[in-house]
Every structure is written in structure tokens, then in C-alpha cells.
Amino acid sequence: QVQLVESGGGQVQAGGSLRLSCVASGSVFHVATMTWYRQSPGKQREFVASISGEPKYASSVRGRFTISWASAKNTVYLQMNNLKPEDTGVYYCNADIAQAAMPTTENFWGQGTQVTVFS
């Protein structure tokens, strides 16, 4: 009964910006951590950014991307600035979510959103 839905992907020229959103819905009591991964054709899935208390970033995106909680804590944004062609890929949201008033969490994946950066 928990769903993660990503949105905001699209096509953008190098140097442009996009903002991705990840929304958790359903039986969500508490979202402990949200993480963004990405995967390009012929490459392994790689870590991009995560947020719990403080944000963390892959070195390849640090200084260009910003992950943040929305005012509603079931939603996380990934602001991507100064995009490069190597940022192209499918971006996936991953979350650790508690569905009841207890410390145990479960891990969920979204379906992904395509980001294409062209020169």
C-alpha cells in the first residue's frame, strides 16, 4: 500500500536545469530516508544523492544538484542545475518508510523518470 512516484524528467540542453520530485503515498507513517539513483544504458546504477537529516551527494553532482524535503515530508525534490550530457539516464527514487508507529522500516523503489541532456 506504499507507492513512490517520480516526476519532472524531460529533455534539456546542456547547462539547463530540471527539478525532479519523489512523492510517497499510501500507508506512510514516516519517511526515514529518500535516495536518488540513476542508470544509463550500458552502465550500472549509481548513487546520486540522499537525505535524512543532512543531504549527501555523489562527487560527480556535488555543487550542481540539491536534494531537499518539501514542506510535506512525504516529498523530496532534486534540483539539478548546470546539467551535462553525462547526467543523462533514468533517475530512480528509493525510500525507507515506516508504515506504523515502530522503528522498523521497509525499502521501496519508484518506477523512474527519464532525464536526457543534449549538447
C-alpha positions as CSV (number, residue, x, y, z in Angstrom):
1,Q,0.0,0.0,0.0
2,V,3.0,2.3,-0.4
3,Q,3.8,3.9,-3.7
4,L,6.8,6.0,-4.8
5,V,6.2,8.2,-7.9
6,E,8.9,10.2,-9.6
7,S,8.2,13.1,-11.9
8,G,9.9,16.1,-13.5
9,G,12.1,14.4,-16.0
10,G,12.5,15.5,-19.6
11,Q,14.8,16.8,-22.3
12,V,17.1,19.7,-21.6
13,Q,20.0,21.4,-23.3
14,A,23.4,21.2,-21.6
15,G,23.7,23.9,-19.0
16,G,20.0,23.9,-18.3
17,S,18.1,22.8,-15.2
18,L,15.4,20.3,-14.1
19,R,13.7,19.6,-10.9
20,L,12.7,16.1,-10.0
21,S,10.1,15.1,-7.4
22,C,9.6,11.9,-5.5
23,V,6.3,11.5,-3.7
24,A,5.5,8.7,-1.2
25,S,1.8,7.9,-0.8
26,G,-0.4,5.2,0.7
27,S,0.2,3.7,4.1
28,V,3.1,6.1,5.0
29,F,3.6,6.7,8.7
30,H,7.2,8.2,8.4
31,V,9.7,8.6,5.6
32,A,13.1,8.0,7.2
33,T,15.4,8.4,4.1
34,M,15.0,9.2,0.4
35,T,17.7,8.5,-2.1
36,W,18.1,9.2,-5.8
37,Y,19.9,6.8,-8.1
38,R,20.4,6.9,-11.9
39,Q,21.2,4.4,-14.6
40,S,22.3,5.0,-18.2
41,P,22.4,2.4,-21.0
42,G,25.4,0.1,-20.6
43,K,26.2,1.4,-17.1
44,Q,25.5,0.2,-13.6
45,R,23.0,2.0,-11.4
46,E,24.8,4.7,-9.4
47,F,24.1,6.8,-6.3
48,V,23.2,10.4,-6.9
49,A,22.0,11.9,-3.6
50,S,20.2,11.1,-0.4
51,I,18.6,12.9,2.5
52,S,17.6,12.0,6.0
53,G,18.8,14.6,8.5
54,E,21.6,16.0,6.2
55,P,22.0,15.7,2.5
56,K,24.7,13.6,0.8
57,Y,25.9,13.7,-2.8
58,A,27.9,11.8,-5.3
59,S,31.1,13.7,-6.1
60,S,30.0,13.9,-9.8
61,V,27.0,16.1,-8.9
62,R,28.1,17.9,-5.8
63,G,27.8,21.7,-6.3
64,R,25.3,21.3,-9.1
65,F,22.4,19.2,-7.6
66,T,20.5,19.9,-4.4
67,I,18.2,17.4,-2.6
68,S,15.6,18.8,-0.2
69,W,12.5,17.9,1.7
70,A,9.3,19.6,0.7
71,S,7.1,21.2,3.4
72,A,5.2,17.9,3.3
73,K,7.7,15.4,4.4
74,N,6.4,12.7,2.1
75,T,8.0,14.5,-0.8
76,V,11.6,15.1,-1.8
77,Y,13.0,17.4,-4.6
78,L,16.2,17.0,-6.6
79,Q,17.1,20.3,-8.1
80,M,19.6,19.7,-11.0
81,N,21.5,22.8,-12.3
82,N,24.2,23.1,-14.9
83,L,23.2,19.8,-16.4
84,K,25.8,17.9,-18.5
85,P,25.3,15.1,-21.2
86,E,26.8,12.6,-18.7
87,D,23.8,13.3,-16.4
88,T,21.5,11.5,-18.9
89,G,19.8,8.5,-17.6
90,V,16.8,7.1,-15.8
91,Y,16.5,8.6,-12.3
92,Y,15.0,6.3,-9.6
93,C,13.7,7.3,-6.2
94,N,14.3,4.9,-3.3
95,A,12.9,5.3,0.2
96,D,13.0,3.7,3.7
97,I,9.5,4.1,5.0
98,A,7.8,3.1,8.3
99,Q,4.2,2.1,7.9
100,A,3.4,2.1,11.6
101,A,4.5,3.7,14.9
102,M,7.6,1.5,15.3
103,P,11.2,1.8,14.3
104,T,11.1,-0.9,11.6
105,T,11.2,0.5,8.0
106,E,10.8,-1.1,4.6
107,N,12.5,-0.2,1.4
108,F,10.7,0.9,-1.8
109,W,11.6,1.9,-5.3
110,G,9.8,4.1,-7.8
111,Q,9.5,3.4,-11.5
112,G,11.9,6.0,-12.6
113,T,11.8,9.2,-14.7
114,Q,13.9,9.8,-17.9
115,V,16.4,12.7,-18.0
116,T,18.1,13.5,-21.3
117,V,20.7,16.2,-21.6
118,F,21.9,17.1,-25.1
119,S,24.7,19.3,-26.3
